Amino acid sequence: MVGFVAAAWFLVVSPSTQGTNPRPNPDINAQVEKQEELTIRNITHETVRYRIKPSSSVSDPVRMTIHMGDIDMFPGNESMDVSFQRGTETISYRLDVGMPYSFRYDENDELELYEGSHGRDDAPDLAPFVPTPMVVVEKMLEMVRVNRNDILYDLGCGDGRIVILAAKKYGARGVGIDIDPQRIEEANAAAREAGVENLVEFRRQDVFKVDFSEATVIALYLLEESNELLRPLFDRFLQPGTRVVSHNYPVPGWKEKEMEFASVKVEDDEEPHDVYLYLR
């Protein structure tokens, strides 16, 4: 095992990986009064091998192996440098202390490391934050025919761009929901800049604990499995006639409710972005 520098760090791993990853050092643990915790979760369908070390360390990084569904936890008070192989390419990141991250596939099914709420006990694991390109936002709102009589809920709103454009361009009222306080802060700042604070609201909430029964439009950019988890709530709480528009991922089990489909070409993106429109 690689030796650590004097400013020692340690890690905690899930039970199924403790046979291959380093174990925590109880002596080091006793010396630390209060530490943050960085977590990395594997949401892929493969075992991922990566390297990690404290950013200030001059020693070699530790080689890690994380299996499907497992979580590696790194208590400490400084950022960490992580690298992994994607084909012949080495991907490197500096991870912030105290934050959750996850290995996932991107839209091209390539391995990627995302920041997100993944691995936290207080939030379902729905999707990493990836902003929807504005040309796709415009297409989503066009397809859903949003207007000033609508109440649009964006579940997993990120920086609020869908809700804000719906208010600014069409006069629609909107509510954005996200578990990440940074995203909510960004969304509120963007709403003020756009001058639509009177029409929009952003809430830091767990999507599964939100009453969105007043919505006439639902906007989504989650994962397909996340849409599947939400579908029973849509079936139960959404009023007939509610429009649901989803970026890139369909709502499983709603094929008969699909009203329209479009592919949108985005500059510099190899693959087109899909948009699904459903009528509840």
N, C-alpha and C positions, 0 to 999 in steps of 0.2 A: 504494500500500500504506500502511496506517495506520502512523504512526511509533510507536516504543516509548518508554517513559519511561527515565530514567537508570538505574534498576535493571533493566537489560535482560534480556529472556528470548528464547528461540528455540525452534524446533520442528523436528522431523524428520518427514518424511512418506514414505509408501510410494511406490515408483517410479511407479506409475500415476497418482498425484495430484500429482507434483512440477511439472507444468505449470501448475497453478492455485493451489497453496498456496505461502506464503513458504518460502524455503530457509533452512537453518541458517546462522548467521554464524560463520565459523571463528575470527574474532578474539575474539568473545564466548566461544566454546567454550574457547579457550586460557586465559581468565581464570578459569575455574571449575575448581577442583581436584576437587571431588566433588559430583555431583548425583544426585538421585533422578530417576525417569522415570515420568511419568503417561502412560498409553496410552488411546486411544479407538478402538474397533473398530466397524465397521458390519456388523451381522449381518442387516440388513433386505434387502428386495428393491428398494430405491430409493436414489437419491442423496440424501444428507442435507446440508443447509446449516445451519450453526450459527455462533455467535460465541463467542470465548474471549479471556480476558485474565487476567493475574495479579490476585489478589484485592486487592492493595495498589495496583494501578495506577489512576491517575486519567484515563488516556487512553482513547480509544474502543477497544472490543474488535476483534480481527481477525476478519474474515469467512472462514469455512472451508467447503470443500466436500469431503465424503468419499464415495467411491463404494462400491458393494457389495463387501464382503469386504476392504476396505482398512483399514489401521491408521494413525492419526496418533499420533506420539510427541512428548511435550513434556518434555524434560529441564529440571530446575529444582528449586528448594528451597522453593517456597511453593505454597499452594493456588491453584486456578484457578476463575474464575467462567465458567460456560457457560450459554448460552441458545439455544433453538431454537423454531421455530414449530410448533404442532400445530393446524392449522386456523387459527382466528382467535386462539387462545390462545398466549401466550408462556410457555414452561416454562423455569425457571431453576434452576440447581444450583451449589453450591460443591463442587468436587472436591478430595479430599485428595491431597497430594503423594505420589508414589511408588506410586499405586494404579492398577489397570487398570479400565476402564469399557467399556461397549458400548452402542451404539444397537440396540434390539430392539423388537419389537412386544409389547405387553402382552396380557392375556387377551381384551381387546376389540379386538385388532388395531390399537391406537393406538400411534404412535411414542413410545418411552420411552427414557430413559438409565438403565442399570442398573450398579451396582457388581458386579464379578465377576472371575474368573480369565481372562477373555477376552483373547486376544492374547498370553498367556504361552506360552513354549516348553515349560514343564515340566508342563503340564496340558491335557488335551483340553477343548475348549470345549463344555460340556454344557448349562449353564443358568445364568441369574442367580439370586441368592438372593431368593426371595419366600416368606415363611412360609405354610404351609398353615393356613387357619383351623381352630380347634380342633374345630368342629362337623364339618368334613370329616375331620379326623384320626380322630375317634370313629367316623364312618361307615366309613372305610377299615378300621379294626380290627374293627369289627362284621362287615363283609362277608367279611373274610378269616378270621374265626372264630379269632383268635389265642388261644392258651392257654399254660399254664405249661410245656408240653412243647415249645414252639416256640423256634427261634432265628431272630430277625428281623434282617435286614440292611436298613438304609436307605441307599440309594446316593445321595449328595448330601443328607446329613442336616440341613444347616443348623444350627439351634439345638437339634436333637435331640428335638424334641417328640414325634415319632411313636414313637421307641424308648423314650422315658421313659414315655409314657402306657401303652404295651404292657406295660412292666415293672410300673408302679405299679398298674394296674387289673387286669391279667390274669396277672401273675407271669411273663411271658415273658422270656427272655434276649434281649439285643439288641446289635447292633454298628452304630454309625453311622460312615459314611465321608464325609469332605468334604476338599476341597483347601485350604480357607480356614482358616488357624490361628485367626482370630477366631471363626469359627463353632464350632470344636472347643472353644475356651475357654468360650464361652457354653454349649455343651452339657454340658460337665463341671460347670460351676457349677450348671446347672439340675438335673442328676442328683443332686448333693449336696443341693440344697435339697429335692428330692423324696424323698430317702432311698433311692435305688435304685442306688447306686454298685456294689453287689455283683452286680447283674444286668446292667449295661450297660457298654459300652466304646465310646469314640470315638477314631477314628484319622484323622490327617491323611494321606491317601493319594490317589493317582490311582486312580479307580474301575477303570480298565482293568488295573491291576496288583494287584488284590485277589483273593484266593482266597475266594470266597463259596460254595463247593460244599457247606459244612455247613448252609447256610440252609434252613429249611423255609418261610420267608416272606421275600419281597422287597418292599420299599416304594419307590416312585418318585414324584418330582415333578420330572421333567426336561422336555425338549422332545421332540416326536415324533421328530425326526431323531436325537436322542441315544438314545432308546429303540431306534431302528432300529440304531444302531451297537452297542448292547449285546446285541441279540437273538442274534447268533451265539454270544456267551459264555453266555447263558442256555441256548441249545439244547445247548451242549457240556458245561457244568459243573453245571447244576442237576439234581437228582435228580427222576425222575418223581414227580408228586404235589406238588411245590413250588408254593405259591400266590404269585402275583405281583399286587400291587395298585398301580394307577397313578392319580395325581391329574391330571385334566384332559386327559392325552394318552395315546392308545392305543399299544400296541406293534405297529408295522406288521408284517404277515405272520403275526400270531397270531390272526386272526379266529376260526379253528376252535377255539382254546384259550380263547376268552372264555366265562366261566361266568356272569357277572352284570354288570349295568351299573346305575348309579344317578346321578341328578342331585340335588344338594344345594343348597338355597337358603341363601345366607349374607346376613345382614342388611347392608344398605347396598351390596351388590354387585348390579349390574344383571343380570348373567347368572348362571345356576346353575353350580355346580362339578360336573364329571363325575368319576365314579369307575369304573374298569375293573378287573374281577377276572378273572385268568387262572389256569388250572391247567396246569402244565408236563407 
